[in-house]
Each structure stands twice: as structure tokens, then as C-alpha cells.
Amino acid sequence: EAVMKATELREIDADGLRAKAAEIEDELFRLRIRKAMGQLEKPVALRDARKNLARVKTILREKAK
């Protein structure tokens, strides 16, 4: 999955962001397994997923205020 823009994420409501975070965590889990098995074709996908998760969590925290 490509890098998401913070402005796009701010348009999503809190429940949608929580669902997005769960989806990214699931994707991260699968990517880690593929990496351990040596089947990860794009290692940058792991970094992108981590950064996307951080973005989602940051915006969720902003909305909580």
C-alpha cells in the first residue's frame, strides 16, 4: 500500500481511522511473516506500513482532543 497523506486521513472519522489502524497492523503482521520466510519482494513496503500506522495513530490522537 502506498504512503497515505495526513490530509486524506483527517477526512476520515475516528471509527474509520481505528478500522484503518487494525487493517494496517494486520498487513504489517503478514509482511513480517513474508520477510521471515524470505518472500518479501519489496522491503520498503514494511517501512511504508509502519509510517502509515504512525500517521493514523497520530491523527486519532489529534481527534481525541
Biotite code that builds the C-alpha atoms (Angstrom):
import biotite.structure as struc

atoms = struc.array([
    struc.Atom([0.000, 0.000, 0.000], chain_id="A", res_id=1, res_name="GLU", atom_name="CA", element="C"),
    struc.Atom([1.234, 3.459, -0.868], chain_id="A", res_id=2, res_name="ALA", atom_name="CA", element="C"),
    struc.Atom([2.036, 6.162, 1.642], chain_id="A", res_id=3, res_name="VAL", atom_name="CA", element="C"),
    struc.Atom([-1.133, 7.893, 2.818], chain_id="A", res_id=4, res_name="MET", atom_name="CA", element="C"),
    struc.Atom([-1.357, 11.661, 3.112], chain_id="A", res_id=5, res_name="LYS", atom_name="CA", element="C"),
    struc.Atom([-2.266, 13.122, 6.503], chain_id="A", res_id=6, res_name="ALA", atom_name="CA", element="C"),
    struc.Atom([-4.819, 15.433, 4.860], chain_id="A", res_id=7, res_name="THR", atom_name="CA", element="C"),
    struc.Atom([-6.656, 12.412, 3.414], chain_id="A", res_id=8, res_name="GLU", atom_name="CA", element="C"),
    struc.Atom([-6.660, 10.700, 6.805], chain_id="A", res_id=9, res_name="LEU", atom_name="CA", element="C"),
    struc.Atom([-8.050, 13.764, 8.594], chain_id="A", res_id=10, res_name="ARG", atom_name="CA", element="C"),
    struc.Atom([-11.202, 13.487, 6.462], chain_id="A", res_id=11, res_name="GLU", atom_name="CA", element="C"),
    struc.Atom([-11.962, 10.031, 7.919], chain_id="A", res_id=12, res_name="ILE", atom_name="CA", element="C"),
    struc.Atom([-13.931, 9.780, 11.196], chain_id="A", res_id=13, res_name="ASP", atom_name="CA", element="C"),
    struc.Atom([-12.464, 8.193, 14.343], chain_id="A", res_id=14, res_name="ALA", atom_name="CA", element="C"),
    struc.Atom([-14.134, 4.794, 13.818], chain_id="A", res_id=15, res_name="ASP", atom_name="CA", element="C"),
    struc.Atom([-12.864, 4.689, 10.258], chain_id="A", res_id=16, res_name="GLY", atom_name="CA", element="C"),
    struc.Atom([-9.349, 5.508, 11.463], chain_id="A", res_id=17, res_name="LEU", atom_name="CA", element="C"),
    struc.Atom([-9.490, 2.739, 14.086], chain_id="A", res_id=18, res_name="ARG", atom_name="CA", element="C"),
    struc.Atom([-10.522, 0.279, 11.376], chain_id="A", res_id=19, res_name="ALA", atom_name="CA", element="C"),
    struc.Atom([-7.701, 1.563, 9.151], chain_id="A", res_id=20, res_name="LYS", atom_name="CA", element="C"),
    struc.Atom([-5.187, 1.075, 12.012], chain_id="A", res_id=21, res_name="ALA", atom_name="CA", element="C"),
    struc.Atom([-6.366, -2.526, 12.527], chain_id="A", res_id=22, res_name="ALA", atom_name="CA", element="C"),
    struc.Atom([-6.078, -3.156, 8.792], chain_id="A", res_id=23, res_name="GLU", atom_name="CA", element="C"),
    struc.Atom([-2.509, -1.779, 8.682], chain_id="A", res_id=24, res_name="ILE", atom_name="CA", element="C"),
    struc.Atom([-1.486, -3.799, 11.768], chain_id="A", res_id=25, res_name="GLU", atom_name="CA", element="C"),
    struc.Atom([-2.791, -6.929, 10.036], chain_id="A", res_id=26, res_name="ASP", atom_name="CA", element="C"),
    struc.Atom([-0.859, -6.025, 6.892], chain_id="A", res_id=27, res_name="GLU", atom_name="CA", element="C"),
    struc.Atom([2.307, -5.442, 8.968], chain_id="A", res_id=28, res_name="LEU", atom_name="CA", element="C"),
    struc.Atom([1.913, -8.877, 10.548], chain_id="A", res_id=29, res_name="PHE", atom_name="CA", element="C"),
    struc.Atom([1.681, -10.540, 7.114], chain_id="A", res_id=30, res_name="ARG", atom_name="CA", element="C"),
    struc.Atom([4.648, -8.535, 5.805], chain_id="A", res_id=31, res_name="LEU", atom_name="CA", element="C"),
    struc.Atom([6.785, -9.588, 8.783], chain_id="A", res_id=32, res_name="ARG", atom_name="CA", element="C"),
    struc.Atom([5.942, -13.243, 8.203], chain_id="A", res_id=33, res_name="ILE", atom_name="CA", element="C"),
    struc.Atom([6.808, -12.943, 4.497], chain_id="A", res_id=34, res_name="ARG", atom_name="CA", element="C"),
    struc.Atom([10.094, -11.241, 5.454], chain_id="A", res_id=35, res_name="LYS", atom_name="CA", element="C"),
    struc.Atom([10.957, -14.054, 7.879], chain_id="A", res_id=36, res_name="ALA", atom_name="CA", element="C"),
    struc.Atom([10.289, -16.603, 5.136], chain_id="A", res_id=37, res_name="MET", atom_name="CA", element="C"),
    struc.Atom([12.411, -14.637, 2.672], chain_id="A", res_id=38, res_name="GLY", atom_name="CA", element="C"),
    struc.Atom([9.473, -13.954, 0.330], chain_id="A", res_id=39, res_name="GLN", atom_name="CA", element="C"),
    struc.Atom([9.232, -10.187, 0.727], chain_id="A", res_id=40, res_name="LEU", atom_name="CA", element="C"),
    struc.Atom([9.780, -8.656, -2.693], chain_id="A", res_id=41, res_name="GLU", atom_name="CA", element="C"),
    struc.Atom([9.621, -5.006, -1.588], chain_id="A", res_id=42, res_name="LYS", atom_name="CA", element="C"),
    struc.Atom([11.240, -4.377, 1.817], chain_id="A", res_id=43, res_name="PRO", atom_name="CA", element="C"),
    struc.Atom([10.140, -0.733, 1.537], chain_id="A", res_id=44, res_name="VAL", atom_name="CA", element="C"),
    struc.Atom([6.524, -1.950, 1.988], chain_id="A", res_id=45, res_name="ALA", atom_name="CA", element="C"),
    struc.Atom([7.346, -2.751, 5.625], chain_id="A", res_id=46, res_name="LEU", atom_name="CA", element="C"),
    struc.Atom([8.588, 0.777, 6.275], chain_id="A", res_id=47, res_name="ARG", atom_name="CA", element="C"),
    struc.Atom([5.630, 2.343, 4.458], chain_id="A", res_id=48, res_name="ASP", atom_name="CA", element="C"),
    struc.Atom([3.169, 0.301, 6.519], chain_id="A", res_id=49, res_name="ALA", atom_name="CA", element="C"),
    struc.Atom([4.853, 1.344, 9.789], chain_id="A", res_id=50, res_name="ARG", atom_name="CA", element="C"),
    struc.Atom([4.773, 5.010, 8.770], chain_id="A", res_id=51, res_name="LYS", atom_name="CA", element="C"),
    struc.Atom([1.122, 4.782, 7.695], chain_id="A", res_id=52, res_name="ASN", atom_name="CA", element="C"),
    struc.Atom([0.234, 3.240, 11.054], chain_id="A", res_id=53, res_name="LEU", atom_name="CA", element="C"),
    struc.Atom([2.054, 6.038, 12.862], chain_id="A", res_id=54, res_name="ALA", atom_name="CA", element="C"),
    struc.Atom([0.171, 8.644, 10.788], chain_id="A", res_id=55, res_name="ARG", atom_name="CA", element="C"),
    struc.Atom([-3.193, 7.056, 11.558], chain_id="A", res_id=56, res_name="VAL", atom_name="CA", element="C"),
    struc.Atom([-2.432, 6.848, 15.286], chain_id="A", res_id=57, res_name="LYS", atom_name="CA", element="C"),
    struc.Atom([-1.214, 10.458, 15.355], chain_id="A", res_id=58, res_name="THR", atom_name="CA", element="C"),
    struc.Atom([-4.395, 11.755, 13.722], chain_id="A", res_id=59, res_name="ILE", atom_name="CA", element="C"),
    struc.Atom([-6.529, 9.608, 16.036], chain_id="A", res_id=60, res_name="LEU", atom_name="CA", element="C"),
    struc.Atom([-4.749, 11.223, 18.979], chain_id="A", res_id=61, res_name="ARG", atom_name="CA", element="C"),
    struc.Atom([-5.391, 14.691, 17.491], chain_id="A", res_id=62, res_name="GLU", atom_name="CA", element="C"),
    struc.Atom([-9.112, 13.906, 17.120], chain_id="A", res_id=63, res_name="LYS", atom_name="CA", element="C"),
    struc.Atom([-9.283, 12.698, 20.730], chain_id="A", res_id=64, res_name="ALA", atom_name="CA", element="C"),
    struc.Atom([-8.532, 16.222, 21.996], chain_id="A", res_id=65, res_name="LYS", atom_name="CA", element="C"),
])
